[in-house]
Amino acid sequence: MTDQALIARALTGDPSAERALYDAHVDRVYRLTYRIAGDSDRAEDYTQETFIRAFDRLGSFRGESAFSTWLGAIAMSVALNGARKTRRLRLRELPIEEAAPLGHMPAIAEPDLRTRLHQAIDDLPDGYRTVFVMHDVEGYTHEEIGRALGVQTGTSKAQLFRARARLRERLADFAKESP
């Protein structure tokens, strides 16, 4: 069943349609919120808050973009607002590799590179990190990112370019160390 059909059913009060929408999109929402939150408990809270807001506002979804894009915009808003509130206390209790997967297992990379890459991503400015995660990690298009974050497509592209450049700089010495 398509998202549009599920949305129509959910708007009539069908809880099984809401559950089907949740099941179809929860993994992607969780991954997005986890990369912003850096903590599995907060990511779960942000994921829950995302779906609460989405179902409360489902009637305002106009279908001008994919449901996943609209939902991603809500998730990014929830996660970024939550991250701003906890910025002073932003300590990572668990590395991303220890996050309990809700879907499939991530590929295993060399441990030192993985640690340095995650730290380099975490050190990016918020805008760069958000666009990098949405585009290169989660596969959103620049158009979807622009709609989700309320920026121009060119801004998304520029931030991704700058994020990649900073990551190359931060990891350049690692490439020299590799055989």
C-alpha positions in Angstrom: 0.0 0.0 0.0 1.4 3.5 -0.9 2.1 6.2 1.6 -0.7 8.3 0.1 -3.3 5.5 0.7 -2.0 4.9 4.2 -2.2 8.7 4.9 -5.8 8.8 3.6 -6.7 5.8 5.9 -4.8 7.4 8.9 -6.8 10.6 8.4 -10.0 8.6 8.9 -8.6 7.4 12.2 -7.3 4.0 11.2 -4.6 3.1 13.7 -3.3 0.2 11.5 -2.5 2.8 8.8 -0.6 4.9 11.3 1.3 1.8 12.4 2.1 0.9 8.8 3.4 4.5 8.1 5.5 4.3 11.3 6.9 0.9 10.4 7.8 2.0 6.9 9.7 5.1 8.1 11.0 4.6 11.6 14.5 3.3 10.7 15.3 6.3 8.5 13.9 8.7 11.1 15.9 7.1 13.8 19.2 7.1 11.8 18.7 10.8 11.1 18.0 11.7 14.7 20.8 9.5 16.0 23.4 11.3 13.8 22.2 14.7 15.2 21.7 13.6 18.8 24.7 11.3 19.1 22.9 9.3 21.7 20.5 6.4 21.3 18.1 7.4 24.1 17.7 11.0 22.8 17.4 9.6 19.2 14.6 7.4 20.3 12.9 10.3 22.1 13.3 12.5 19.0 12.0 9.7 16.8 8.9 9.3 19.0 8.4 13.1 19.0 8.8 13.2 15.2 5.9 10.7 14.7 3.7 12.4 17.3 4.1 15.7 15.5 3.7 14.1 12.1 0.4 12.3 13.1 -0.9 15.5 14.8 -0.2 17.4 11.6 -1.0 14.8 9.0 -3.9 16.8 7.8 -1.5 19.6 6.8 0.6 17.3 4.6 -0.1 18.6 1.0 1.7 15.9 -0.9 3.9 18.4 -2.7 6.9 16.3 -1.8 7.3 12.7 -0.7 6.0 11.8 2.7 9.5 10.7 3.7 10.8 14.1 2.8 8.1 15.8 4.9 8.7 13.4 7.8 12.5 14.0 7.4 11.9 17.7 7.8 10.0 17.2 11.0 12.7 14.8 12.3 15.5 17.3 11.5 13.5 20.1 13.2 12.9 18.0 16.3 16.5 16.7 16.5 18.1 20.1 15.8 15.9 21.8 18.4 16.7 19.1 20.9 20.4 19.3 20.1 20.4 23.1 20.7 18.8 22.6 24.1 21.5 20.0 25.1 24.5 21.5 23.3 26.2 22.4 26.6 25.9 18.8 27.8 26.8 17.2 24.4 28.7 14.3 25.6 28.6 11.0 23.6 27.7 8.2 26.0 28.0 5.6 23.2 29.8 5.5 19.9 27.6 5.2 16.9 28.7 1.6 16.4 27.1 0.6 19.7 23.7 2.0 18.8 21.1 -0.8 18.8 20.1 -1.2 15.2 16.4 -0.9 14.4 17.0 -2.2 10.9 19.9 -3.8 9.3 23.5 -3.9 10.5 26.0 -1.2 9.2 29.2 -2.3 7.4 32.2 -2.6 9.6 35.1 -0.2 8.9 38.6 -0.2 10.2 38.3 0.9 13.9 40.7 3.9 13.9 39.3 5.3 10.6 35.8 4.8 11.9 36.5 6.7 15.1 38.3 9.5 13.4 35.6 9.8 10.7 32.8 10.0 13.3 34.8 12.6 15.3 35.4 14.6 12.1 31.7 14.5 11.3 30.7 15.5 14.8 33.1 18.5 14.6 31.5 19.9 11.5 29.4 23.0 11.9 25.7 22.1 12.4 24.6 23.1 8.8 27.4 21.2 7.2 26.9 18.1 9.4 23.1 18.1 8.8 23.5 18.3 5.0 26.3 15.8 4.9 24.3 13.3 7.0 21.1 13.8 5.0 22.8 13.5 1.6 25.8 11.2 1.9 24.6 9.0 4.8 20.8 8.9 4.3 20.6 9.5 0.6 18.3 12.5 0.4 18.5 14.6 -2.7 19.6 18.3 -2.6 16.0 19.2 -3.5 14.6 17.2 -0.6 17.2 18.6 1.8 16.3 22.1 0.7 12.6 21.5 1.4 13.3 19.8 4.7 15.6 22.5 6.0 14.0 25.5 4.3 17.1 26.4 2.3 17.9 26.8 -1.4 19.2 23.7 -3.3 22.4 25.6 -4.0 22.9 26.2 -0.3 22.6 22.5 0.3 25.1 21.7 -2.4 27.5 24.4 -1.1 27.3 23.1 2.4 27.9 19.5 1.3 31.0 20.6 -0.8 32.4 22.5 2.3 31.6 19.6 4.6 33.4 17.1 2.3 36.4 19.5 2.0 36.7 19.8 5.8 36.4 16.0 6.2 39.2 15.6 3.6 41.4 18.0 5.5 40.7 16.3 8.9 41.4 12.8 7.5 44.3 13.7 5.1 46.9 12.5 7.5 45.1 9.2 7.9 45.3 8.6 4.1 49.1 9.2 4.3 49.4 6.6 7.1 47.5 3.9 5.2 49.6 1.4 3.2 
